[in-house]
Amino acid sequence: ESNFIGKQVLWTIFIMSRLYDTVEPSVIDEAMLHTAVEEQGPKDEAGKIAKQEGIEFSDVLSLRIDFKNILKIDNLWEFTSLTKLQLDNNIIEHIEGLDELVNLVWLDLSFNNIEVIEGLTKLTK
């Protein structure tokens, strides 16, 4: 019976690590942002051109970073045109660093571990 429980625990850990694609808590960093923008950016020929030339963060209107086991929000200050931000299904405890996103009209922070919310005073849209 204990062997069965051990296998069940390992299977649960495996599923959770696959779900979040990482075991360790993470911080939103430049690499994560570039990957997300590239994956969610234009497709086909426009996507090829965008990948070659790069997409300016200030041109991005919508960004989804979910199921990444994110503990801390950071490095979003360049996304000045962002109107939609999805950070759902992470482990974020402290909401901060969103003050520069003055064009934000839709923010999804569902299914996180939010304990503190700060720095949203400039989000008035």
C-alpha positions as CSV (number, residue, x, y, z in Angstrom):
1,E,0.0,0.0,0.0
2,S,2.8,2.5,0.8
3,N,4.4,1.7,-2.5
4,F,1.1,2.6,-4.3
5,I,1.0,5.9,-2.4
6,G,4.6,6.6,-3.3
7,K,3.8,6.0,-7.0
8,Q,0.7,8.2,-6.7
9,V,2.7,11.0,-5.2
10,L,5.4,10.7,-7.9
11,W,2.7,10.7,-10.6
12,T,1.2,13.8,-9.1
13,I,4.5,15.6,-9.0
14,F,5.1,14.6,-12.6
15,I,1.7,15.9,-13.7
16,M,2.2,19.2,-11.8
17,S,5.7,19.7,-13.2
18,R,4.3,19.1,-16.7
19,L,1.4,21.4,-16.0
20,Y,3.6,24.2,-15.0
21,D,6.5,23.2,-17.3
22,T,8.9,23.9,-14.4
23,V,9.3,22.7,-10.8
24,E,11.0,25.7,-9.4
25,P,9.1,29.0,-8.9
26,S,10.1,31.6,-11.5
27,V,10.2,35.3,-12.0
28,I,9.1,36.9,-15.3
29,D,12.4,37.5,-17.1
30,E,13.5,38.7,-20.5
31,A,13.8,35.2,-21.9
32,M,10.3,34.2,-20.8
33,L,8.9,37.4,-22.3
34,H,10.7,37.0,-25.6
35,T,9.4,33.4,-25.8
36,A,5.8,34.4,-25.0
37,V,5.8,37.3,-27.5
38,E,7.2,35.1,-30.2
39,E,4.8,32.2,-29.5
40,Q,1.8,34.5,-29.4
41,G,2.9,36.9,-32.2
42,P,2.1,36.8,-35.9
43,K,2.2,33.6,-37.8
44,D,3.1,32.6,-41.4
45,E,5.1,35.1,-43.4
46,A,4.4,38.0,-40.9
47,G,5.7,35.8,-38.1
48,K,8.9,35.0,-40.0
49,I,9.6,38.7,-40.6
50,A,8.7,39.5,-36.9
51,K,11.1,36.8,-35.7
52,Q,13.9,38.1,-37.9
53,E,13.4,41.8,-37.0
54,G,12.2,41.2,-33.5
55,I,9.0,42.4,-31.9
56,E,9.3,45.5,-29.8
57,F,7.6,44.9,-26.4
58,S,6.1,48.4,-26.6
59,D,4.1,47.2,-29.7
60,V,2.5,44.2,-27.9
61,L,-1.2,44.6,-27.1
62,S,-1.9,41.2,-25.5
63,L,0.3,38.9,-23.5
64,R,-0.5,35.5,-21.9
65,I,1.9,34.0,-19.4
66,D,0.0,31.2,-17.6
67,F,0.9,27.9,-16.0
68,K,4.6,28.9,-15.7
69,N,4.8,28.7,-11.9
70,I,5.5,32.4,-11.7
71,L,6.1,33.7,-8.2
72,K,7.1,37.3,-9.0
73,I,6.0,39.8,-11.6
74,D,8.9,41.7,-13.2
75,N,10.2,43.1,-16.4
76,L,6.9,44.2,-17.8
77,W,7.7,48.0,-17.9
78,E,8.4,48.0,-21.6
79,F,4.9,46.8,-22.5
80,T,3.5,50.3,-22.5
81,S,0.8,49.5,-25.2
82,L,-0.4,46.3,-23.4
83,T,-4.2,46.2,-23.1
84,K,-4.7,42.6,-22.0
85,L,-2.5,40.7,-19.6
86,Q,-3.1,37.1,-18.5
87,L,-1.1,35.8,-15.6
88,D,-3.5,33.2,-14.4
89,N,-2.7,29.8,-13.0
90,N,0.7,30.7,-11.5
91,I,1.8,31.1,-7.8
92,I,2.0,34.9,-7.7
93,E,1.7,36.1,-4.1
94,H,2.5,39.8,-4.5
95,I,0.9,41.9,-7.2
96,E,3.3,44.8,-8.1
97,G,5.2,46.2,-11.0
98,L,2.1,46.9,-13.2
99,D,2.0,50.7,-12.7
100,E,3.7,51.3,-16.1
101,L,1.0,49.4,-18.0
102,V,-1.3,52.4,-18.2
103,N,-3.2,51.1,-21.2
104,L,-4.2,47.9,-19.5
105,V,-8.0,47.3,-19.5
106,W,-8.1,43.5,-18.9
107,L,-6.0,41.8,-16.2
108,D,-6.4,38.1,-15.3
109,L,-4.7,37.1,-12.1
110,S,-7.1,34.2,-11.3
111,F,-5.8,31.0,-9.7
112,N,-2.7,32.6,-8.0
113,N,-1.8,32.9,-4.3
114,I,-2.3,36.6,-4.0
115,E,-1.6,38.0,-0.6
116,V,-0.7,41.7,-1.4
117,I,-1.8,44.0,-4.1
118,E,0.2,47.2,-4.7
119,G,1.0,49.7,-7.4
120,L,-2.2,49.7,-9.4
121,T,-3.0,53.3,-9.0
122,K,-2.1,54.3,-12.6
123,L,-4.3,51.6,-14.0
124,T,-7.4,53.7,-14.6
125,K,-8.8,52.4,-17.9
